[in-house]
Amino acid sequence: MADLAAVERTALLTAALRAAETRRPDRLYEDPYAAAFAGEVGPGLLAEVRAVTFPAGAQRTVPSTPDYNAIRTRFFDEYLLAAAARPDIEQIVLAPAGMDSRAFRLRWPRDLPVYEIDRPAVLAVKAEVLAGRSPGVDRRPVAVDLETDTWTDDLLAAGYDPARRSAWLLEGLLYYIPEPAVHRVLAAVRAVTVPGSLVAADVVNAAALTLPNMAPLLGVFAGWGCPWVFGTDEPEALLAAHGIEATAVQPGEAGADFGRWPDPVPPRAETEVRRVFFVHGQRREDLAREDLAREDLARGDLAAAPGQVAHPDGRSC
Ligand SMILES: C[S@@+](CC[C@H](N)C(=O)[O-])C[C@H]1O[C@@H](n2cnc3c(N)ncnc32)[C@H](O)[C@@H]1O
């Protein structure tokens, strides 16, 4: 198996989480590919996360990563299946896809292109594991780095049609890339989507990057070489700045609980608590030039807003 960089190995962590969920009798979904994707590395990464999440003999103070991941997977399974059931949505983009097996395990309502974007090394490992298996949709891997300026060229070369409506999922990405890169990715999505397209992402809040009780979990990711570097208290505004009218929901709230979130969800006005949002919405009509100028201004304000934090040396790994 190819060597993976730190942030690429998080795909194996996610696979290990999905394998563990699949073994539960009360699982929120079943991923028969997850254990093979996780391989020998994934369970070790998960053990490190579990050690800080459920410290022996001490009360849990950090969010439950296993429950979070189970809810996130199920929530976005439903988002993607609902999108695919709409006749106007003609293509799906998973950016990044990591070891996501949705193209194989979901019962898609119809055949449509599902673009799986990730870095070349990740997709190479994925191809090894998937050898000989057939997806339930028109799966199209696109090996690119989302932090380059040209990744949409590769997406278009793979057959993505920017003139047709699409549904996007940016799952498990935005906290690993610095704020300018977050905006570049969202601007690129805007550039290749028509109004009515759907966009969803998971985003942590600003305090999740700085609160003392997050230190053990943040320390694990930083220790691996892929610190969390971006968070915002205003995920709706983040997407609005890129032409997407969105709503955000947190695990534990209606529609994003599935009977699994173990912690209270404090009111949004409280900023000194860690949060994670599932933010999703629709690309609105393109605006007139003067509206765009106003939006640019808003984006500048957003970047400077105290509720949004970018890691000082803001590097991804
Ligand atoms: C935590 S995994 C999530 C993957 C997938 N969405 C899932 O839920 O299984 C994070 C993924 O982001 C990918 N990633 C991080 N930075 C990237 C970049 N700049 N370009 C492409 N992929 C990137 C990693 O390679 C890894 O596969």
The ligand as an SDF file (V2000), in Angstrom:
LIG
                    3D

 27 29  0  0  0  0  0  0  0  0999 V2000
  -11.3810   12.7570    7.0590 C   0  0  0  0  0  0  0  0  0  0  0  0
  -11.1630   12.2560    5.3830 S   0  0  0  0  0  0  0  0  0  0  0  0
  -12.8300   12.4240    4.8090 C   0  0  0  0  0  0  0  0  0  0  0  0
  -13.0460   11.7400    3.4990 C   0  0  0  0  0  0  0  0  0  0  0  0
  -14.4990   11.4900    3.0870 C   0  0  0  0  0  0  0  0  0  0  0  0
  -15.2230   12.7120    2.8490 N   0  0  0  0  0  0  0  0  0  0  0  0
  -15.1980   10.6330    4.0860 C   0  0  0  0  0  0  0  0  0  0  0  0
  -16.0590   11.1380    4.8370 O   0  0  0  0  0  0  0  0  0  0  0  0
  -14.8950    9.4520    4.1360 O   0  0  0  0  0  0  0  0  0  0  0  0
  -10.3210   13.6760    4.7290 C   0  0  0  0  0  0  0  0  0  0  0  0
   -9.9150   13.5280    3.2970 C   0  0  0  0  0  0  0  0  0  0  0  0
   -9.5870   14.8150    2.8070 O   0  0  0  0  0  0  0  0  0  0  0  0
   -8.6110   14.6390    1.8150 C   0  0  0  0  0  0  0  0  0  0  0  0
   -7.9550   15.9330    1.5760 N   0  0  0  0  0  0  0  0  0  0  0  0
   -7.4430   16.7660    2.4860 C   0  0  0  0  0  0  0  0  0  0  0  0
   -6.8820   17.8320    1.8770 N   0  0  0  0  0  0  0  0  0  0  0  0
   -7.0710   17.6440    0.5470 C   0  0  0  0  0  0  0  0  0  0  0  0
   -6.7230   18.3900   -0.5990 C   0  0  0  0  0  0  0  0  0  0  0  0
   -6.0520   19.5380   -0.4900 N   0  0  0  0  0  0  0  0  0  0  0  0
   -7.0610   17.9130   -1.8060 N   0  0  0  0  0  0  0  0  0  0  0  0
   -7.7430   16.7540   -1.9250 C   0  0  0  0  0  0  0  0  0  0  0  0
   -8.1030   16.0030   -0.8650 N   0  0  0  0  0  0  0  0  0  0  0  0
   -7.7590   16.4380    0.3580 C   0  0  0  0  0  0  0  0  0  0  0  0
   -7.6930   13.6120    2.4170 C   0  0  0  0  0  0  0  0  0  0  0  0
   -6.8350   13.0250    1.4420 O   0  0  0  0  0  0  0  0  0  0  0  0
   -8.6930   12.6500    3.0330 C   0  0  0  0  0  0  0  0  0  0  0  0
   -9.0400   11.6280    2.1340 O   0  0  0  0  0  0  0  0  0  0  0  0
  1  2  1  0
  2  3  1  0
  2 10  1  0
  3  4  1  0
  4  5  1  0
  5  6  1  0
  5  7  1  0
  7  8  2  0
  7  9  1  0
 10 11  1  0
 11 12  1  0
 11 26  1  0
 12 13  1  0
 13 14  1  0
 13 24  1  0
 14 15  1  0
 14 23  1  0
 15 16  2  0
 16 17  1  0
 17 18  1  0
 17 23  2  0
 18 19  1  0
 18 20  2  0
 20 21  1  0
 21 22  2  0
 22 23  1  0
 24 25  1  0
 24 26  1  0
 26 27  1  0
M  CHG  2   2   1   9  -1
M  END
$$$$
